[in-house]
Amino acid sequence: MALQAQAAHDGKYGGDEYNPADAQDYMVGWLDHCLFNAALQQDYSNNSPDDPRVQYAKYLGVPLTDHRIDMFSNGYTDNPLPPLPLMAPDIPPAKP
């Protein structure tokens, strides 16, 4: 869902300053933590088989030390903050 919202934003307003792959991994982490907060994902301990980083690394087929997992972790831990900007870029008001 988060990736669809980002794609809709980019389709209407253009991309942002973030690397698209980094933005995707960040958004997946952010959404994953939202699911955890909503009790739709089980609790885990670091590096347990249920650790979302472990699961995402398996999904991507990369080691836990990969940069993509770092971006996922950034999104996961930024949960109280809004995700990458989805609003229209600021446009200064027209002067008469």
C-alpha positions in Angstrom: 0.0 0.0 0.0 2.8 2.4 0.9 4.5 1.7 -2.4 1.3 2.4 -4.3 0.9 5.7 -2.6 4.5 6.6 -3.4 4.0 5.6 -7.0 0.9 7.7 -7.3 2.7 10.7 -5.8 5.6 10.3 -8.2 3.3 9.8 -11.2 1.5 13.1 -10.4 4.3 15.3 -9.0 7.5 13.6 -10.2 10.1 11.8 -8.1 11.8 13.1 -5.0 15.4 13.4 -4.0 15.6 9.9 -2.6 17.0 6.9 -4.5 14.0 4.9 -5.6 15.4 1.6 -4.3 16.2 3.2 -0.9 12.7 4.8 -0.8 11.1 1.5 -1.5 12.9 -0.4 1.2 12.3 2.5 3.7 8.5 2.5 2.9 8.3 -1.3 3.3 9.9 -0.9 6.7 7.6 1.9 7.7 4.5 0.0 6.7 5.8 -3.1 8.4 6.0 -1.2 11.7 2.5 0.2 11.2 1.3 -3.4 10.9 3.2 -4.3 14.1 1.6 -1.3 16.0 -1.8 -2.4 14.8 -1.2 -5.8 16.3 -1.4 -7.4 12.8 2.1 -8.7 13.1 3.6 -10.8 15.9 6.1 -9.6 18.4 9.8 -10.6 17.9 13.2 -10.3 19.4 16.3 -9.1 17.5 17.7 -11.7 15.1 14.9 -14.2 15.9 13.4 -15.9 12.9 10.4 -13.5 13.3 12.6 -10.4 13.2 11.2 -8.3 10.3 14.7 -7.6 9.1 15.4 -11.3 8.8 12.2 -11.9 7.0 12.8 -9.0 4.6 16.4 -10.1 3.9 15.1 -13.6 3.0 12.4 -12.0 0.7 15.1 -10.0 -1.1 17.7 -12.8 -1.0 20.3 -10.6 0.6 22.3 -10.8 3.9 21.3 -8.8 6.9 24.4 -6.6 6.4 23.0 -5.4 3.0 22.3 -1.7 2.6 18.7 -2.4 1.7 18.1 -3.9 5.1 19.6 -0.8 6.6 17.0 1.3 4.7 14.2 -1.1 5.8 15.4 -0.7 9.4 15.4 3.1 9.1 11.8 3.0 7.9 10.8 0.6 10.6 12.3 2.7 13.4 10.9 6.0 12.0 7.3 4.8 12.6 6.2 7.8 14.7 7.3 10.1 11.9 5.4 10.4 8.6 6.7 8.4 5.6 8.6 10.0 2.8 6.7 13.1 1.6 3.5 12.3 -0.4 2.1 15.9 -0.6 2.4 18.1 -3.6 5.6 20.2 -3.7 5.3 23.6 -2.1 4.4 26.3 -4.6 4.8 29.9 -3.6 1.6 31.9 -3.9 1.2 34.0 -7.0 2.0 37.7 -6.5 -0.6 40.2 -7.9 
